[in-house]
């Protein structure tokens, strides 16, 4: 497949990394020559320096015979115009645009812009993706990472192993015997900075970060097995009242269970905008690093604190300050993955990576075949792929024990009809079943072969 990626920033680079590693013909376009050079030097891609919305630039990028265009520049307007030019001038079939401005999103989602007038096939809103990720973090507060699968019937949980974990030093194969009715399986372990798919004889050690795939009804019990306790989040403090903070506050206001939220925003104009947009949320104008202001927001009584400003270091320090003031759960938005290792020594409970959520959302929309969801783990180190098994798939009709999976691949769950099952060697995979598979990045192409799917446009 021939793909043009407009924007070589963090999201564009990661998408290019995914697609080029799977032998697609990828061209990256950006008006910053340094970003283009970084992409061409580190990835197997072509690069064009120039404005993505210019027809001559797109023509140089190969738009005449491109299959897909992904507009992920920093400008909403450039992304929209680029899709329009790609459609009207070059007839590119599939166009994905990242849009941030709420006004555009409201108009598009309310169908004021029709496809004939604004030909964008898929709109990706980073703020909405991050807000959804924040709500998932709050739904499993003891997990540092979480994502739902199987239509909400299964959940991926990132859990840090601490001294309170009762299954430390226990071989994973024994967990089935110890908890025979628990529908959960460890699919990934990060140890000493390295992520891997565990073998049955591997054990969990204190300090490990493990990824567990669990049935939605067994999430609380799974967390208890790993030494964690769940608590409802009734009082939440949000540091950062920009687009992300506003989306999170709106999501909290729309919760079925009543949540008392307060927003702290440093910029006065931004704080006033947030106060006008929110109905039940109190907005305070000031610095989220100010201990006195945090106390005014009731940080010592809060169940959780979300730091979602546009500055990673501010988010980290605000979360540290909140913990110091007695907040039991602090979650920080972190764009730079190299800062993630600082979380544990700083005592921060969980993080949200906007790049990973946006990349996962875009990948989910460009997968061909019966892939329903893709979730990127870490710095694109692994993926969890949810897909329906086709009749042509080598998996169909096979028992799990007889399938030759690569070492870096584990099945997290199998859905047959409305029932989600814990995978076992004797379980037979049939056409129409839905499987959720954890795969290290190098093994994703083999998983796609087994599923009879590929990166392609619909």
N, C-alpha and C positions, 0 to 999 in steps of 0.2 A: 504494500500500500504506500502511496506517495502522500506525505503529510507536510503541510506548511505550518510552522508554529511561529506566531507573531508575538514577540516579547521574549527576551532571553534572561529575564529575572529568575527568581527562585522557582516559581511555579513552572515557567516555560522550560527552564533547564531540566527540571525533574521529569516533565512529560517527555522531553526530547531524549532523556536518558533511558526511560522505559521503552519508548518506541524504537529507538535506534538499536538497543540491545536485543530486540526481537526481529532484527533484520528488515526493518521498514526503511523506506527512502525518506529521510527527514531533512527538511531545510528550515533553519532558524533565521528569523528576520528581526532586527532591532536597530534603532537609530543610534545606539551606543556601540561603536566599533569594538570597545574593550570587552563588552559582554558577548558579542558575536565571536570574538577571538577566543574567549574562554570556552565557549561551547564547542567550537571546531577543534580546539586543542585537546579537550578532554573527552569528547564524544565522537562517534562515527557519524557526523552530520555535516551538511553543507551550511554555509553561512552567508547571509546577505546583509550588508549595513545600509540602512535607509529607513524611511518612514513606511510602515506596513500598509497604510491606507493608500499609498500612491500606486496607481495601476502599473507604471513602469517597473517599480520595485517588486511587486507581486509577479509580474511577467518574468523578471530575472530569477525569481525564486521558483519558477516552474509552474505557475498557476494554471497554465493552459491545459495541463494533463494531471493536475492534482486531484486526489480523491477526497481530501478533507483539509479544512483550515481551522486552526485553533487560535483565537484572538485573546491573548492574555497579557497585553501591555498594561501599563499603569493608568492609561486613560480610557474611561468608558466610551467617550466619543470616538476615539481612534478605533476601538474594538468594534463599535457598531458600524462605522463607515467602512472598515476593512471587510466586514461580512457582506455589506451591501455591494462593494466593488467586486468581491469574490463571486457573488451570485450574478450580478448584472453583466459584468464584463467577461468573466471567465467561466461561469456556469458550474462552479464547484458545488458538488452535491450536498456535502455535509459541513455545517459551519457551527462552531461552538464559541461563545463569547463569555468572558468574565466581566460582569458588571457590578459596580459597588453602589452607585447612587440610588437611594431609596425611591426617588421620583421615577427613575427609569423602570425600576423593578415593579413598582405599583402599576405603572401603565402597561407593562408587558404582561404581568400576571393577570391583569384585569381584561386582557385581550383588546386593549385599545390599539395596539400595534398588530396588524395582521401579518402573516408570513409574506404576503405579496408586497407589502410596503416595507417591512423590516425583516429580511430573510435570515433569521437566526434560528437554527434548529434546537439548540440547547443553550439556556442561560444559566451560568454558574454564579452564585452570589457567595463570595467568601464569608461575608458577615453572617448570612443565614446558616452556612455550613458550620461556622465556628459556634454560633449560638446553639445549634443542635448538638454539637459536640459537648458544649458546656452543660447542657441539660442532661446529657448522658452521664457526664462525670458526677453530677449531683445525684443521679439515680443510683449510682454505686460509689458512694463517697470514699470507701476504703480502697478503691482501685485507682491506680495511677493512669490507667488507660482503659477505654471501654468502647465497644461498637456493637450494634445490634445486627442480627442476621435472621434468616428464615422467616421474614415477615414479622419480626418481633418475638419469635418463639425461642431464639437462642441468642446468646450474648458472649462476646469475647471480652475477657477481663484481664487487665494487667495487674498483677499482685506482687508486692515486694515481700520476700520471705524474711520474717523477723524471729526473734527468740521465742515469741509466743506461738509460733506455728507448730502444731502437734505432729506434723508429718515430716519434719526436718530429718535428713539422713535416711529416709525410707525410699527404697526402690519404687519407681513409678508403677511397675507392674503389680505391686502389692496393694495399690490404692483401690483396685477393682475388688480385691478380696475384703479389704477393710471397710469399704463403703460400696457395697454391691448394688445399692439402689440409686446411687448418686450419678446423675447424668452429666458428667463433667470429665474433661480430659486435658492434660497439659500438652500443648502443642509447640511451645517455644520457651526457651530459657536464655536470658542474657546474664552472662557470668564474666566478670572482669572485662566488661566492655564488649564482649563478643556474643552475638546472637546465634543460636543453633536450634535445630529440631532434635529433641531428646530421644534416646533409645529407651526401651523398657527397663533396662537395668540402671539407668541414670538416677541419681538422687538429687533432692533439693537441698541446698545449703543456705545458711544464713547470709543475707546480702544479695541473693539471687533475685532477679526480676523475671517472673515467669508469666507466660500468656496462657490462660485457661479458657477453653471453650465449654460453655455450660448451657443447659436448658434454662429458659427464662424462669421457670417455676422453681429451679434449684439454685438460683443465684445466691440467695441469702444463706442457704445451707453450705454452698461451696465456699463462700467467704468465711463462714465459721470454721470449716475444715482447715482453711489456710490461716486460721488464727485472727480473723478480722471480724469486727462487729459493725453492723449497719445501723444508721441513725437517720431519721427524717430531717430534712433541711428546711426549717420553718423561718429562720432569719438569715438573710444573705446580704453581705456588703459587696458592692461592685466598685472597684477602682478603675475609672475610665468610662467616660460618658460619650465616647465617639460612636461610630457606626456599630462596632462590635458590642460595646457596652449597652447601647440602646436596644439592639436586637435581643441580647440576653435578658435585659429588664422586661422587655415586652413578653418574651417567652415565659418568664416567671409570673408576670401578671395573668397570663392565659392558663396557668397551671390549674388543674382541677382542685388541688389542695391549696389553701390560702398560704401564700408566702409573703412575709414582710421583707421588702428589699429597700436598700438605700444605695444611692449612686454618689460617688465622689468624683468630681471632674475639675481639673485645674483651670481649663480655659473657660472664662466667664460666659462668652457667647455660646460655647458648646453646652455649658451647663444649663443655660436658659432654654436652648433648643430641646434638650432632653427633658427638662421640667414641663415644657409645653406638650411634648409628645406622649408623656407617661401620665397615667391616671392615678394610680395608688402608690407610686414609688416616690420616696423623698429624695431630692437631688441636692447635694451640698457642693458648694463651690470652694475648692481648695486643693491642696497637695495631698495625695494619697500616702506620702511618706511622713506626713505630719502626725505625730503620736496623739496630739491633742484633738485633731480633727477625727482621727480614727476612733478615739474614745467617744467623741460626740456622736459618731455614727453607731455606737454601741458594739464595737468590735469584740469586746470581752464577752458579750452575750450572744454574739452571732454564731450560728451553726456552721457557716462557711463563708469564705471570702474569695472573690474572683478578681484577679488583677489582669485587666484586658486593655491596657493602654497600648499605644503604638510603639512603645519603647521597651525592649526586653529587659533591660537592666532595672528600669523603674518597676516593672512587674515583679521581678525577682526580689528586689529590696522591699517592695510593699508587702509581698507575701511573707517575707521574713519578719517584718515589723508586726504584721497581724498575728503571726504565731507567738511572737514575744509578748503580745498583749493578751494572749489567752484564747485566740480563735483555734478551734480544734481541727479545722480543715482549710487549707490554703491552696488555691489552684492558680497557676500563672500561665498566661499566654506567652509562648516562646517561639519566635520565628527561627532563631539560630539554633540548629540541633547540637552545635558544639557546647552550648550552655546547659544542655540537659544533664550531663554528669554532675553539675553543681547542685542539683536539686536535693539529693540525699544529704550531703554534708550541711546544706543550708536548712534542712528540715522541712522543705516544701513537699506537700503531699502528692500533688499531681500537676500535670501540665497539659496544655492544648497547643498543638502545632498547626497553625492555620494552613501552612503549606501542605502538610500531609493530608488534611481534610479536603482541601481544594483539589489536590492531585488525585486523591481517591475518587472524588466526585466526577472529575473529568474522565478518569479511566473507566469508571462505571458506565459512562455514556458512550464510550467509543469501542467497547468490547462487542464483538460479533458473536452470533450463535445464541446460546441460552445462558450466557453469563448474566447473573442478576445483580451481583455486587462485587466490588473489589475494594479492599481496605489495605492501605500501605502502612507498614510498621517501621518505626524508627526512621532513619535516613534512607528510605527506599531499600532497606536491607531484606525485607520479606513482604509477602502479600498474603492476605486471606481472600480466597476466591470462592464465591458462592455461585454454583451453576447447576442447571438441569442436565441430567445425563441423556444424551441422544442415543437413538438405536444404533448409530454408526460408531459410537464410542467404544474403545477397547475395554472400558469399565463395565459395560452392560452385560449382565449375566454372570459376572465374576464375583466370587467371594473376596472380601478385602485381603485375606491372607494370601490369595493367589495373584494379586496385582503387583507388578514389579514397579513400585514407587521408588523414586530417587531417595537418597539418604536424607535430604533436606525437606522432605514432604511428609505431612501427617494429616489424616482426615480428622476434622474436629467434630462433625456431626453429619447425620444423614436424615433427610426428611422423606418419609413415605406417606403420601397423602397429607393428612393434617398432623401426623405424629412425627416428632423429632426424636431420633434414637441416638444413643451413645454408640460409637463405632466399636465393633468387635471383629475378630478374625473370621468368624463364621457368618457374619452378615453379608448377604448377597445384594449386590447393587443391580437394580433393574432400570430399564428405560423409563424415564419420567421421574425418577428419584431426584432429589436435590441434595447435592453434597457441598459441604464447606471444607475447603482444603487450605491448610497452612503450607506455604512454599517459600523457601529461601529464593532470593532474586534470581540466582543462577539456574534454578530448577523450574521457573515459571514456564518457559517454552515447552518443557516436557509435560507439565500439567495440562497445558493447552492442547497438546497432542492427544493426551489421554481423554480429554473432554471433547475432542474434535471441534475446538474453537480456536480462533486466532484473533489477533488485533486487526480489526477491519471495521469498515463503516457499514451501517445497516442499509 
